[in-house]
Amino acid sequence: MDLIELKANIRKKTGKGPARVLRQEGKIPAILYGPGTDPVLLSVNVAELEQILRGGRIKQILINLKIDGYQSSTISTMIKEILRDPVSENLRHLDFYEISMDRKIKVNIPVLVKGHSKGVEAGGLLQIVRRELEVLCFPGEIPNSVEIDVTDFDIGDSVHVEDIEIEGNVEIPADVNFTILTIVAPKVEVEEVEEEEEGEEGEGEDADAEAEEE
């Protein structure tokens, strides 16, 4: 996986006022932090950032930050968190997390299902329990996804995390063998029908009452 370059600048002011000024200039406030890095206040260009975000899944993107005036020329990072305006969805703030290309990291990757299950064709339902899996790998070896072919799956079949095999030096650090997906039987609605015996019993009681009156 390639590192995408993004320019950033050091910012010295915090608060709503300076942040508003940055947004008027087409930038947003950001912060860089990591296990061996003191937090660094930054600003980045919104247009350049949006272009990067359109290129793939946010938490799988590797970014080489070029920080003007910082001690290191470039820093390898991943996006840790994005804050958007709840109404306009405009970018408001960004967190960068420093990574080392020779140290494994934990990252979530999507679960993709392919094929037409014979269990679904027979009336069953495909139930996806986990749409993402956490994996442990080197930053340059992050898988795009985990694909599961359900073509031969029948009703009652399921896939657990221990069934998953991923190529390369990638681990799935799961403590429990949880279910990822399963083919379940369709729900059957049971109609409540009045028993004829109850009706007959009621009719007998009415007949006895009539006989006593006579």
LOSE-807803 format. One record per residue: residue number from 1; residue in three letters; y negated, x, z negated of N, C-alpha, C in turn. Coordinates in nm, 3 decimals. Layout:
REM LOSE-807803
NUM	ALA	Y	X	Z	Y	X	Z	Y	X	Z
...
***
This chain:
REM LOSE-807803
1	MET	0.120	0.084	0.000	0.000	0.000	0.000	-0.125	0.088	0.000
2	ASP	-0.215	0.061	0.094	-0.334	0.144	0.109	-0.440	0.109	0.004
3	LEU	-0.520	0.210	-0.027	-0.634	0.190	-0.117	-0.756	0.150	-0.034
4	ILE	-0.818	0.041	-0.072	-0.938	-0.006	-0.003	-1.061	0.050	-0.074
5	GLU	-1.152	0.107	0.002	-1.270	0.167	-0.059	-1.380	0.064	-0.082
6	LEU	-1.445	0.076	-0.197	-1.557	-0.011	-0.231	-1.661	0.070	-0.307
7	LYS	-1.785	0.057	-0.264	-1.893	0.129	-0.331	-1.942	0.050	-0.453
8	ALA	-1.981	0.123	-0.556	-2.033	0.061	-0.678	-2.146	0.147	-0.733
9	ASN	-2.230	0.085	-0.812	-2.342	0.155	-0.875	-2.339	0.134	-1.025
10	ILE	-2.388	0.233	-1.097	-2.401	0.221	-1.242	-2.517	0.125	-1.273
11	ARG	-2.497	0.036	-1.367	-2.607	-0.051	-1.413	-2.629	-0.024	-1.562
12	LYS	-2.755	-0.024	-1.602	-2.790	0.008	-1.739	-2.833	-0.113	-1.820
13	LYS	-2.867	-0.221	-1.752	-2.915	-0.340	-1.821	-2.808	-0.449	-1.822
14	THR	-2.804	-0.524	-1.932	-2.712	-0.636	-1.944	-2.789	-0.762	-1.977
15	GLY	-2.720	-0.875	-1.972	-2.786	-1.001	-2.004	-2.806	-1.089	-1.881
16	LYS	-2.851	-1.211	-1.904	-2.867	-1.309	-1.795	-2.977	-1.269	-1.697
17	GLY	-3.088	-1.215	-1.750	-3.199	-1.177	-1.663	-3.161	-1.072	-1.561
18	PRO	-3.111	-0.955	-1.604	-3.070	-0.852	-1.509	-2.959	-0.899	-1.415
19	ALA	-2.868	-0.983	-1.467	-2.760	-1.034	-1.383	-2.815	-1.123	-1.273
20	ARG	-2.918	-1.202	-1.307	-2.982	-1.290	-1.208	-3.050	-1.206	-1.099
21	VAL	-3.114	-1.098	-1.140	-3.179	-1.009	-1.044	-3.077	-0.949	-0.949
22	LEU	-2.961	-0.907	-1.003	-2.856	-0.850	-0.920	-2.808	-0.950	-0.815
23	ARG	-2.787	-1.073	-0.857	-2.737	-1.176	-0.763	-2.839	-1.205	-0.655
24	GLN	-2.968	-1.197	-0.689	-3.072	-1.216	-0.589	-3.070	-1.103	-0.485
25	GLU	-3.018	-0.987	-0.526	-3.008	-0.872	-0.436	-2.874	-0.870	-0.362
26	GLY	-2.793	-0.973	-0.379	-2.663	-0.978	-0.312	-2.556	-0.898	-0.383
27	LYS	-2.575	-0.877	-0.513	-2.478	-0.802	-0.593	-2.435	-0.885	-0.714
28	ILE	-2.329	-0.839	-0.781	-2.287	-0.903	-0.907	-2.255	-0.795	-1.009
29	PRO	-2.268	-0.826	-1.137	-2.229	-0.730	-1.241	-2.078	-0.716	-1.248
30	ALA	-2.034	-0.597	-1.285	-1.891	-0.570	-1.300	-1.872	-0.468	-1.411
31	ILE	-1.748	-0.448	-1.449	-1.718	-0.350	-1.553	-1.588	-0.279	-1.517
32	LEU	-1.582	-0.151	-1.548	-1.462	-0.071	-1.527	-1.409	-0.025	-1.662
33	TYR	-1.278	-0.044	-1.683	-1.216	0.004	-1.806	-1.071	0.040	-1.779
34	GLY	-1.007	0.104	-1.875	-0.868	0.144	-1.860	-0.821	0.218	-1.982
35	PRO	-0.693	0.258	-1.986	-0.637	0.324	-2.104	-0.706	0.456	-2.140
36	GLY	-0.754	0.528	-2.038	-0.819	0.656	-2.067	-0.964	0.659	-2.024
37	THR	-1.025	0.540	-2.016	-1.162	0.533	-1.965	-1.249	0.450	-2.058
38	ASP	-1.364	0.503	-2.094	-1.462	0.422	-2.167	-1.521	0.321	-2.070
39	PRO	-1.550	0.199	-2.118	-1.606	0.097	-2.028	-1.732	0.146	-1.959
40	VAL	-1.738	0.120	-1.828	-1.852	0.159	-1.746	-1.911	0.034	-1.682
41	LEU	-2.040	0.010	-1.703	-2.108	-0.106	-1.644	-2.144	-0.075	-1.499
42	LEU	-2.107	-0.168	-1.410	-2.127	-0.145	-1.267	-2.194	-0.266	-1.201
43	SER	-2.233	-0.245	-1.077	-2.274	-0.355	-0.989	-2.211	-0.328	-0.853
44	VAL	-2.167	-0.436	-0.786	-2.103	-0.422	-0.656	-2.162	-0.525	-0.559
45	ASN	-2.153	-0.493	-0.430	-2.205	-0.580	-0.326	-2.112	-0.700	-0.306
46	VAL	-2.167	-0.821	-0.310	-2.086	-0.943	-0.301	-2.019	-0.956	-0.165
47	ALA	-2.093	-0.931	-0.057	-2.037	-0.947	0.077	-1.919	-0.853	0.100
48	GLU	-1.931	-0.728	0.057	-1.823	-0.632	0.073	-1.702	-0.673	-0.010
49	LEU	-1.728	-0.723	-0.129	-1.621	-0.765	-0.218	-1.547	-0.887	-0.164
50	GLU	-1.620	-0.985	-0.115	-1.558	-1.106	-0.060	-1.471	-1.071	0.061
51	GLN	-1.514	-0.974	0.138	-1.436	-0.930	0.253	-1.301	-0.874	0.208
52	ILE	-1.302	-0.799	0.098	-1.179	-0.742	0.044	-1.088	-0.852	-0.011
53	LEU	-1.146	-0.947	-0.079	-1.067	-1.053	-0.142	-1.000	-1.142	-0.039
54	ARG	-1.057	-1.152	0.079	-0.996	-1.234	0.184	-0.875	-1.165	0.246
55	GLY	-0.856	-1.038	0.212	-0.748	-0.963	0.276	-0.612	-0.974	0.210
56	GLY	-0.601	-1.039	0.096	-0.471	-1.049	0.031	-0.480	-1.105	-0.108
57	ARG	-0.367	-1.100	-0.178	-0.362	-1.153	-0.314	-0.445	-1.064	-0.406
58	ILE	-0.529	-1.127	-0.485	-0.630	-1.056	-0.564	-0.569	-0.951	-0.655
59	LYS	-0.466	-0.987	-0.729	-0.412	-0.896	-0.829	-0.314	-0.794	-0.773
60	GLN	-0.301	-0.790	-0.640	-0.218	-0.689	-0.577	-0.301	-0.591	-0.494
61	ILE	-0.431	-0.610	-0.496	-0.519	-0.524	-0.415	-0.552	-0.396	-0.492
62	LEU	-0.536	-0.283	-0.426	-0.573	-0.154	-0.483	-0.708	-0.112	-0.426
63	ILE	-0.800	-0.079	-0.515	-0.936	-0.047	-0.472	-0.975	0.092	-0.521
64	ASN	-1.024	0.173	-0.428	-1.079	0.304	-0.459	-1.229	0.287	-0.482
65	LEU	-1.271	0.287	-0.607	-1.412	0.269	-0.638	-1.489	0.400	-0.618
66	LYS	-1.591	0.394	-0.535	-1.681	0.509	-0.519	-1.808	0.477	-0.597
67	ILE	-1.822	0.539	-0.712	-1.933	0.508	-0.803	-2.042	0.614	-0.788
68	ASP	-2.156	0.571	-0.741	-2.268	0.662	-0.722	-2.317	0.715	-0.856
69	GLY	-2.319	0.848	-0.871	-2.371	0.910	-0.991	-2.272	0.918	-1.106
70	TYR	-2.146	0.881	-1.083	-2.046	0.889	-1.190	-1.976	1.023	-1.185
71	GLN	-1.910	1.061	-1.295	-1.850	1.194	-1.306	-1.736	1.216	-1.206
72	SER	-1.663	1.110	-1.174	-1.557	1.122	-1.075	-1.605	1.063	-0.943
73	SER	-1.566	1.127	-0.833	-1.612	1.078	-0.703	-1.551	0.942	-0.670
74	THR	-1.420	0.927	-0.692	-1.353	0.800	-0.668	-1.255	0.771	-0.782
75	ILE	-1.235	0.644	-0.808	-1.143	0.602	-0.913	-1.052	0.492	-0.858
76	SER	-0.921	0.510	-0.875	-0.825	0.409	-0.830	-0.823	0.294	-0.930
77	THR	-0.838	0.173	-0.880	-0.846	0.057	-0.969	-0.772	-0.063	-0.911
78	MET	-0.754	-0.163	-0.996	-0.708	-0.295	-0.955	-0.803	-0.397	-1.017
79	ILE	-0.810	-0.514	-0.958	-0.894	-0.620	-1.012	-0.818	-0.688	-1.127
80	LYS	-0.878	-0.686	-1.242	-0.814	-0.745	-1.360	-0.854	-0.891	-1.379
81	GLU	-0.981	-0.920	-1.356	-1.027	-1.058	-1.377	-1.150	-1.085	-1.292
82	ILE	-1.157	-1.208	-1.241	-1.272	-1.251	-1.160	-1.331	-1.376	-1.222
83	LEU	-1.462	-1.378	-1.233	-1.533	-1.496	-1.283	-1.614	-1.556	-1.169
84	ARG	-1.589	-1.685	-1.141	-1.664	-1.756	-1.039	-1.738	-1.874	-1.101
85	ASP	-1.844	-1.916	-1.036	-1.917	-2.034	-1.079	-1.827	-2.157	-1.060
86	PRO	-1.811	-2.241	-1.163	-1.720	-2.356	-1.154	-1.760	-2.459	-1.049
87	VAL	-1.888	-2.462	-1.011	-1.936	-2.560	-0.914	-1.942	-2.500	-0.774
88	SER	-2.017	-2.391	-0.759	-2.037	-2.330	-0.627	-1.923	-2.236	-0.588
89	GLU	-1.844	-2.190	-0.687	-1.736	-2.094	-0.667	-1.788	-1.957	-0.622
90	ASN	-1.917	-1.932	-0.639	-1.972	-1.800	-0.609	-1.926	-1.700	-0.713
91	LEU	-1.908	-1.577	-0.672	-1.869	-1.470	-0.765	-1.977	-1.448	-0.869
92	ARG	-1.935	-1.434	-0.994	-2.031	-1.413	-1.104	-2.010	-1.278	-1.174
93	HIS	-1.886	-1.238	-1.189	-1.856	-1.113	-1.262	-1.716	-1.066	-1.224
94	LEU	-1.693	-0.936	-1.240	-1.566	-0.878	-1.201	-1.525	-0.769	-1.299
95	ASP	-1.395	-0.764	-1.330	-1.339	-0.658	-1.414	-1.248	-0.570	-1.329
96	PHE	-1.275	-0.438	-1.330	-1.188	-0.341	-1.264	-1.108	-0.268	-1.371
97	TYR	-0.979	-0.244	-1.342	-0.892	-0.173	-1.436	-0.846	-0.043	-1.370
98	GLU	-0.876	0.070	-1.435	-0.838	0.199	-1.378	-0.687	0.219	-1.385
99	ILE	-0.629	0.270	-1.276	-0.486	0.295	-1.271	-0.462	0.439	-1.227
100	SER	-0.339	0.484	-1.252	-0.296	0.615	-1.204	-0.185	0.593	-1.102
101	MET	-0.197	0.654	-0.987	-0.100	0.631	-0.881	0.039	0.685	-0.915
102	ASP	0.048	0.774	-1.013	0.179	0.828	-1.052	0.230	0.768	-1.183
103	ARG	0.172	0.655	-1.224	0.218	0.588	-1.346	0.246	0.440	-1.314
104	LYS	0.361	0.391	-1.356	0.400	0.254	-1.325	0.310	0.154	-1.398
105	ILE	0.288	0.042	-1.334	0.208	-0.065	-1.391	0.284	-0.197	-1.379
106	LYS	0.244	-0.294	-1.460	0.301	-0.428	-1.451	0.210	-0.515	-1.366
107	VAL	0.271	-0.587	-1.273	0.193	-0.674	-1.184	0.277	-0.795	-1.147
108	ASN	0.212	-0.910	-1.128	0.282	-1.031	-1.088	0.286	-1.043	-0.936
109	ILE	0.403	-1.076	-0.883	0.417	-1.096	-0.740	0.474	-1.236	-0.715
110	PRO	0.438	-1.298	-0.602	0.480	-1.436	-0.577	0.628	-1.448	-0.540
111	VAL	0.686	-1.562	-0.573	0.822	-1.596	-0.533	0.813	-1.686	-0.410
112	LEU	0.876	-1.643	-0.299	0.875	-1.721	-0.176	1.016	-1.772	-0.146
113	VAL	1.026	-1.898	-0.112	1.155	-1.960	-0.082	1.167	-1.979	0.068
114	LYS	1.281	-1.940	0.126	1.303	-1.961	0.269	1.439	-2.029	0.290
115	GLY	1.452	-2.094	0.406	1.575	-2.164	0.437	1.572	-2.309	0.393
116	HIS	1.665	-2.388	0.448	1.679	-2.529	0.413	1.809	-2.546	0.335
117	SER	1.796	-2.578	0.209	1.913	-2.589	0.122	2.001	-2.708	0.161
118	LYS	2.131	-2.684	0.165	2.222	-2.794	0.196	2.226	-2.895	0.082
119	GLY	2.194	-2.847	-0.039	2.187	-2.938	-0.152	2.070	-3.034	-0.140
120	VAL	1.958	-2.985	-0.086	1.841	-3.070	-0.064	1.870	-3.169	0.049
121	GLU	1.938	-3.122	0.154	1.973	-3.211	0.264	2.069	-3.321	0.218
122	ALA	2.144	-3.293	0.111	2.237	-3.393	0.057	2.169	-3.487	-0.043
123	GLY	2.039	-3.468	-0.062	1.965	-3.557	-0.152	1.915	-3.492	-0.278
124	GLY	1.948	-3.364	-0.298	1.901	-3.294	-0.419	1.755	-3.255	-0.408
125	LEU	1.703	-3.201	-0.517	1.563	-3.161	-0.523	1.554	-3.013	-0.558
126	LEU	1.470	-2.941	-0.484	1.445	-2.799	-0.514	1.341	-2.792	-0.625
127	GLN	1.379	-2.733	-0.736	1.289	-2.721	-0.850	1.257	-2.573	-0.871
128	ILE	1.131	-2.535	-0.845	1.088	-2.396	-0.864	1.030	-2.383	-1.003
129	VAL	1.097	-2.307	-1.088	1.057	-2.292	-1.228	0.953	-2.181	-1.242
130	ARG	0.972	-2.071	-1.171	0.879	-1.957	-1.176	0.827	-1.928	-1.035
131	ARG	0.696	-1.938	-1.016	0.638	-1.909	-0.886	0.589	-1.765	-0.876
132	GLU	0.594	-1.692	-0.987	0.559	-1.550	-0.988	0.655	-1.476	-1.078
133	LEU	0.677	-1.348	-1.047	0.759	-1.262	-1.129	0.680	-1.137	-1.167
134	GLU	0.694	-1.096	-1.291	0.630	-0.972	-1.334	0.722	-0.855	-1.304
135	VAL	0.670	-0.756	-1.233	0.749	-0.638	-1.200	0.679	-0.512	-1.251
136	LEU	0.757	-0.406	-1.265	0.706	-0.276	-1.309	0.730	-0.178	-1.195
137	CYS	0.621	-0.120	-1.143	0.635	-0.030	-1.029	0.512	0.059	-1.019
138	PHE	0.521	0.157	-0.927	0.405	0.241	-0.901	0.304	0.162	-0.818
139	PRO	0.175	0.186	-0.836	0.073	0.109	-0.765	0.090	0.108	-0.613
140	GLY	0.137	0.217	-0.558	0.153	0.223	-0.413	0.278	0.156	-0.362
141	GLU	0.361	0.103	-0.453	0.488	0.041	-0.412	0.496	-0.105	-0.456
142	ILE	0.384	-0.171	-0.472	0.384	-0.311	-0.515	0.442	-0.399	-0.404
143	PRO	0.551	-0.472	-0.430	0.607	-0.561	-0.326	0.510	-0.675	-0.295
144	ASN	0.512	-0.720	-0.171	0.428	-0.833	-0.134	0.478	-0.963	-0.198
145	SER	0.610	-0.974	-0.211	0.668	-1.096	-0.266	0.816	-1.075	-0.295
146	VAL	0.876	-1.173	-0.360	1.020	-1.181	-0.377	1.068	-1.300	-0.295
147	GLU	1.155	-1.277	-0.197	1.205	-1.385	-0.112	1.343	-1.429	-0.156
148	ILE	1.362	-1.559	-0.166	1.492	-1.615	-0.204	1.537	-1.712	-0.094
149	ASP	1.652	-1.684	-0.034	1.707	-1.770	0.071	1.798	-1.874	0.006
150	VAL	1.761	-2.001	0.020	1.835	-2.109	-0.046	1.923	-2.187	0.051
151	THR	1.945	-2.133	0.169	2.020	-2.205	0.273	2.156	-2.255	0.223
152	ASP	2.230	-2.170	0.154	2.365	-2.205	0.111	2.370	-2.267	-0.028
153	PHE	2.255	-2.299	-0.083	2.252	-2.354	-0.220	2.284	-2.503	-0.219
154	ASP	2.375	-2.540	-0.308	2.412	-2.681	-0.321	2.355	-2.736	-0.451
155	ILE	2.371	-2.864	-0.472	2.323	-2.926	-0.596	2.391	-2.861	-0.716
156	GLY	2.313	-2.820	-0.813	2.365	-2.753	-0.931	2.353	-2.603	-0.926
157	ASP	2.329	-2.547	-0.807	2.312	-2.401	-0.794	2.173	-2.360	-0.844
158	SER	2.163	-2.237	-0.892	2.036	-2.187	-0.943	2.028	-2.036	-0.927
159	VAL	1.908	-1.983	-0.940	1.885	-1.838	-0.935	1.818	-1.797	-1.065
160	HIS	1.874	-1.694	-1.128	1.817	-1.641	-1.251	1.757	-1.503	-1.222
161	VAL	1.676	-1.455	-1.312	1.606	-1.330	-1.288	1.702	-1.213	-1.269
162	GLU	1.819	-1.217	-1.335	1.915	-1.109	-1.319	1.982	-1.110	-1.182
163	ASP	1.966	-1.219	-1.107	2.022	-1.226	-0.972	1.932	-1.160	-0.868
164	ILE	1.810	-1.129	-0.907	1.711	-1.076	-0.812	1.729	-0.925	-0.794
165	GLU	1.732	-0.884	-0.669	1.737	-0.742	-0.635	1.617	-0.708	-0.548
166	ILE	1.541	-0.607	-0.589	1.423	-0.566	-0.514	1.442	-0.421	-0.470
167	GLU	1.415	-0.396	-0.343	1.431	-0.260	-0.290	1.326	-0.166	-0.349
168	GLY	1.361	-0.039	-0.354	1.267	0.061	-0.402	1.273	0.080	-0.552
169	ASN	1.179	0.156	-0.602	1.173	0.189	-0.745	1.094	0.082	-0.820
170	VAL	1.148	-0.039	-0.818	1.081	-0.154	-0.879	1.172	-0.217	-0.984
171	GLU	1.118	-0.241	-1.101	1.195	-0.301	-1.210	1.137	-0.439	-1.244
172	ILE	1.224	-0.527	-1.297	1.180	-0.656	-1.350	1.204	-0.652	-1.500
173	PRO	1.099	-0.628	-1.580	1.115	-0.611	-1.725	1.129	-0.744	-1.800
174	ALA	1.240	-0.814	-1.776	1.261	-0.945	-1.840	1.357	-0.931	-1.958
175	ASP	1.318	-0.983	-2.073	1.403	-0.979	-2.192	1.506	-1.092	-2.192
176	VAL	1.476	-1.200	-2.120	1.563	-1.317	-2.115	1.600	-1.345	-1.970
177	ASN	1.724	-1.385	-1.946	1.770	-1.414	-1.811	1.725	-1.556	-1.772
178	PHE	1.595	-1.572	-1.751	1.539	-1.705	-1.727	1.568	-1.752	-1.584
179	THR	1.556	-1.885	-1.565	1.579	-1.948	-1.435	1.454	-1.938	-1.349
180	ILE	1.474	-1.904	-1.223	1.363	-1.897	-1.128	1.354	-2.026	-1.046
181	LEU	1.468	-2.069	-0.996	1.472	-2.196	-0.924	1.610	-2.256	-0.934
182	THR	1.620	-2.385	-0.907	1.748	-2.456	-0.912	1.744	-2.577	-0.821
183	ILE	1.862	-2.621	-0.778	1.874	-2.744	-0.699	1.931	-2.851	-0.793
184	VAL	1.851	-2.951	-0.821	1.892	-3.053	-0.917	1.927	-3.183	-0.845
185	ALA	2.012	-3.262	-0.910	2.051	-3.391	-0.855	1.933	-3.487	-0.860
186	PRO	1.925	-3.578	-0.764	1.814	-3.675	-0.766	1.825	-3.770	-0.884
187	LYS	1.713	-3.816	-0.932	1.713	-3.913	-1.041	1.751	-4.050	-0.987
188	VAL	1.842	-4.116	-1.059	1.887	-4.249	-1.019	1.828	-4.351	-1.113
189	GLU	1.755	-4.446	-1.056	1.696	-4.551	-1.138	1.800	-4.659	-1.166
190	VAL	1.821	-4.688	-1.291	1.920	-4.787	-1.332	1.849	-4.920	-1.355
191	GLU	1.891	-5.021	-1.279	1.830	-5.152	-1.295	1.898	-5.228	-1.409
192	GLU	1.817	-5.286	-1.491	1.871	-5.364	-1.602	1.908	-5.503	-1.551
193	VAL	2.035	-5.536	-1.566	2.085	-5.666	-1.520	2.136	-5.744	-1.640
194	GLU	2.096	-5.868	-1.653	2.142	-5.951	-1.763	2.290	-5.982	-1.745
195	GLU	2.363	-5.966	-1.853	2.506	-5.993	-1.848	2.531	-6.142	-1.842
196	GLU	2.628	-6.178	-1.757	2.661	-6.319	-1.742	2.720	-6.375	-1.870
197	GLU	2.785	-6.286	-1.946	2.849	-6.334	-2.069	2.747	-6.390	-2.164
198	GLU	2.627	-6.326	-2.171	2.525	-6.376	-2.260	2.481	-6.515	-2.218
199	GLY	2.471	-6.538	-2.085	2.432	-6.668	-2.036	2.537	-6.773	-2.067
200	GLU	2.666	-6.734	-2.049	2.773	-6.828	-2.076	2.778	-6.862	-2.224
201	GLU	2.753	-6.761	-2.309	2.755	-6.785	-2.453	2.646	-6.883	-2.492
202	GLY	2.530	-6.872	-2.432	2.421	-6.963	-2.461	2.453	-7.104	-2.418
203	GLU	2.520	-7.114	-2.300	2.557	-7.245	-2.251	2.657	-7.312	-2.343
204	GLY	2.750	-7.236	-2.402	2.850	-7.292	-2.493	2.786	-7.347	-2.618
205	GLU	2.684	-7.274	-2.667	2.617	-7.319	-2.789	2.543	-7.450	-2.764
206	ASP	2.481	-7.465	-2.645	2.412	-7.590	-2.612	2.509	-7.705	-2.603
207	ALA	2.630	-7.679	-2.546	2.730	-7.784	-2.534	2.778	-7.831	-2.669
208	ASP	2.798	-7.737	-2.763	2.843	-7.772	-2.898	2.738	-7.855	-2.967
209	ALA	2.610	-7.820	-2.948	2.503	-7.896	-3.013	2.499	-8.039	-2.963
210	GLU	2.518	-8.056	-2.831	2.519	-8.189	-2.773	2.634	-8.272	-2.827
211	ALA	2.755	-8.208	-2.845	2.872	-8.278	-2.896	2.850	-8.326	-3.041
212	GLU	2.784	-8.243	-3.124	2.757	-8.282	-3.262	2.663	-8.399	-3.267
213	GLU	2.564	-8.405	-3.175	2.470	-8.515	-3.175	2.538	-8.644	-3.138
214	GLU	2.639	-8.641	-3.050	2.711	-8.761	-3.010	2.797	-8.809	-3.127
***
